[in-house]
């Protein structure tokens, strides 16, 4: 088990990241999603609440260049399910769930991002509430060692989350050119503090130069209500 903030701060550029787990008191499902950026276009973003969902938008619309991979809905909420991803596959998962299909079926129709030479992985997570508790899934879709014609799809399922524990997956292993993709299973990490403490600690752990936005949701397992926090570097 790795301390979450130490894991986040261990590299200057983890890219985009998803954390899912259970609060230390065992009463909350915890979700966090952050974005970082090196280019002016990537850094020109903010998170904005969209009802019970989340969207990205340009901080300065006049400076928006290519919106295709940076403007999307990272979070969709469907009854007892919350979907969080780093791209427009959020809506692919949502549409498949509404059609009675699965998280895995949805993501098998998708692949990594078309942004050579990085071929940024698509990372996704889904939290499902049930009987006063929850389970969650995570996924990464990535290129096979940078080969555009070869996709790898990995799925991870956590059926009985333990209090104070979670998992962290991100797009990049570290900074570089091209940027090396995340490798291995999602990292087991500690989940500590209430929503405000947790949000502050994660935000402060992200590299100051590259961080852009952070979203956190705590879901009360007793009744399904939730609290959200949004932090944007651009104000």
C-alpha positions in Angstrom: 0.0 0.0 0.0 1.5 3.3 -1.1 0.7 6.7 0.3 -1.4 8.4 -2.4 0.2 11.8 -2.2 3.7 10.3 -2.4 2.7 8.3 -5.4 1.3 11.4 -7.2 4.3 13.6 -6.4 6.8 10.9 -7.4 6.7 12.2 -11.0 6.3 15.6 -12.5 4.0 14.4 -15.2 1.6 11.5 -14.5 -0.7 13.1 -17.1 -4.4 12.4 -16.3 -5.2 10.3 -13.3 -8.1 8.4 -11.7 -8.3 7.4 -8.0 -11.1 5.2 -6.6 -11.4 3.8 -3.1 -13.2 3.8 0.2 -12.8 6.4 2.9 -10.9 5.6 6.1 -14.1 5.5 8.1 -15.7 3.0 5.6 -18.7 5.3 5.0 -17.8 6.9 1.6 -16.9 5.8 -1.9 -14.2 8.1 -3.0 -13.5 9.2 -6.6 -10.8 11.7 -7.8 -9.9 12.7 -11.4 -7.1 15.2 -12.3 -5.8 16.6 -15.5 -2.3 18.0 -16.2 -0.9 19.7 -19.3 2.4 20.6 -21.0 1.1 22.5 -24.0 -0.7 25.8 -23.9 -3.8 24.1 -25.4 -3.8 21.5 -22.6 -3.3 24.0 -19.9 -6.1 26.2 -21.2 -8.8 24.2 -19.4 -11.1 24.2 -16.4 -13.5 21.7 -14.9 -17.1 22.9 -14.7 -20.1 21.2 -13.0 -22.8 20.1 -15.4 -25.7 19.1 -13.2 -24.7 15.9 -11.5 -21.9 15.4 -14.1 -18.6 17.2 -15.0 -17.3 18.7 -18.2 -14.1 20.3 -19.4 -14.1 23.6 -21.1 -11.6 26.2 -22.4 -10.6 28.7 -19.8 -10.0 31.3 -22.6 -12.1 30.2 -25.7 -10.1 32.5 -27.9 -7.0 30.4 -27.3 -8.6 27.0 -27.9 -6.8 25.2 -30.7 -7.8 21.5 -31.1 -10.8 20.6 -28.9 -11.0 17.0 -30.0 -9.1 15.4 -27.1 -9.4 18.0 -24.4 -13.1 18.9 -24.3 -15.3 16.1 -23.0 -17.4 14.9 -20.1 -15.1 13.1 -17.6 -18.0 12.1 -15.2 -21.4 10.8 -15.9 -23.9 9.7 -13.2 -26.6 7.0 -13.8 -28.7 6.1 -10.8 -26.3 4.0 -8.6 -23.4 4.2 -11.1 -20.7 6.9 -11.5 -18.5 6.7 -14.6 -15.2 8.6 -14.7 -12.8 8.6 -17.7 -10.1 10.8 -19.3 -12.0 11.2 -22.6 -15.2 10.9 -24.6 -15.3 7.2 -23.8 -17.3 8.3 -20.7 -20.3 8.6 -23.1 -19.5 5.3 -24.7 -19.7 3.6 -21.4 -22.9 5.6 -20.4 -24.6 4.6 -23.7 -23.7 0.9 -23.3 -24.9 0.8 -19.7 -28.2 2.4 -20.7 -28.5 -0.3 -23.4 -28.1 -3.0 -20.8 -24.5 -3.8 -21.7 -21.3 -3.7 -19.7 -18.3 -1.5 -18.9 -16.1 -4.0 -20.6 -18.2 -4.3 -23.7 -18.2 -0.5 -24.1 -14.5 -0.1 -23.8 -13.7 -3.0 -26.2 -15.1 -0.7 -28.9 -12.5 2.0 -28.1 -8.7 2.3 -28.2 -6.0 4.7 -27.2 -6.0 8.3 -28.3 -4.9 9.2 -31.8 -2.0 11.5 -30.8 1.3 10.1 -32.1 3.9 9.6 -31.0 2.5 9.4 -27.4 -0.7 7.4 -28.2 -2.1 8.5 -24.8 -3.9 5.7 -23.0 -7.6 5.9 -22.3 -8.2 5.3 -18.6 -11.6 4.7 -17.1 -13.3 3.8 -13.9 -16.8 2.9 -12.7 -18.3 2.9 -9.2 -21.5 0.9 -8.6 -23.4 1.3 -5.3 -25.3 -1.7 -3.9 -26.8 -2.7 -0.5 -25.0 0.0 1.5 -21.6 -0.7 -0.1 -20.0 -0.5 -3.5 -17.7 -2.1 -6.0 -15.6 -0.6 -8.7 -13.8 -1.3 -12.0 -10.9 0.3 -13.7 -9.5 0.0 -17.2 -6.6 1.2 -19.4 -6.5 1.0 -23.2 -3.0 1.5 -24.5 -0.7 0.9 -27.4 1.6 -2.1 -27.5 4.9 -0.3 -26.8 4.0 2.6 -29.0 2.8 0.6 -32.0 -0.2 2.3 -33.6 -1.5 -0.9 -35.1 -1.5 -2.8 -31.8 -3.9 -2.1 -29.0 -3.9 -3.6 -25.4 -7.0 -3.5 -23.2 -6.8 -4.2 -19.5 -9.7 -4.5 -17.0 -9.6 -4.6 -13.2 -12.4 -5.4 -10.8 -12.5 -4.6 -7.1 -15.6 -6.3 -5.6 -15.0 -5.7 -1.8 -13.2 -2.4 -1.2 -11.5 -2.1 2.2 -11.7 1.0 4.3 -8.9 3.5 3.7 -7.7 1.8 0.6 -8.0 2.5 -3.1 -6.3 2.3 -6.5 -4.7 4.9 -8.7 -4.2 4.7 -12.5 -2.8 7.4 -14.7 -1.9 7.9 -18.4 1.9 8.4 -18.2 4.6 6.7 -16.2 6.6 9.9 -16.2 7.6 12.9 -18.3 9.4 12.3 -21.6 9.3 12.7 -25.4 7.5 10.6 -26.4 5.8 10.3 -23.0 6.0 6.7 -21.7 2.6 5.1 -21.0 1.6 3.8 -17.5 2.6 0.2 -16.9 1.3 -2.5 -14.6 -1.8 -2.8 -12.5 -3.5 0.2 -10.8 -1.4 1.2 -7.8 -2.8 0.3 -4.4 -3.0 3.5 -2.4 -4.2 4.9 0.9 -7.4 7.0 1.1 -7.2 9.4 4.0 -9.2 12.4 5.4 -12.6 14.0 4.7 -13.4 15.4 1.3 -11.7 18.8 1.9 -8.6 17.3 3.4 -8.4 14.7 0.7 -8.9 17.3 -2.1 -6.3 19.6 -0.6 -3.7 16.9 -0.2 -4.1 15.6 -3.8 -4.0 19.1 -5.3 -0.9 20.0 -3.4 0.8 16.7 -4.4 0.4 17.5 -8.1 3.3 19.2 -9.9 2.8 22.9 -9.6 3.9 23.7 -13.2 1.8 21.0 -14.9 -1.4 20.6 -12.9 -4.6 22.0 -14.4 -7.7 20.8 -12.6 -8.9 18.3 -10.0 -12.3 16.8 -9.3 -13.3 14.8 -6.2 -16.5 13.1 -5.3 -17.4 11.5 -1.9 -20.5 9.3 -2.1 -22.4 8.4 1.2 -22.8 4.7 1.1 -25.8 4.8 3.5 -28.0 6.8 1.1 -26.2 7.5 -2.2 -25.9 11.2 -1.8 -22.7 12.8 -2.7 -20.5 15.9 -2.4 -18.2 17.2 -5.1 -15.2 19.4 -5.1 -13.6 21.2 -8.1 -10.2 22.9 -8.1 -9.0 24.8 -11.2 -5.5 26.3 -11.5 -7.1 28.8 -14.0 -9.4 31.1 -12.0 
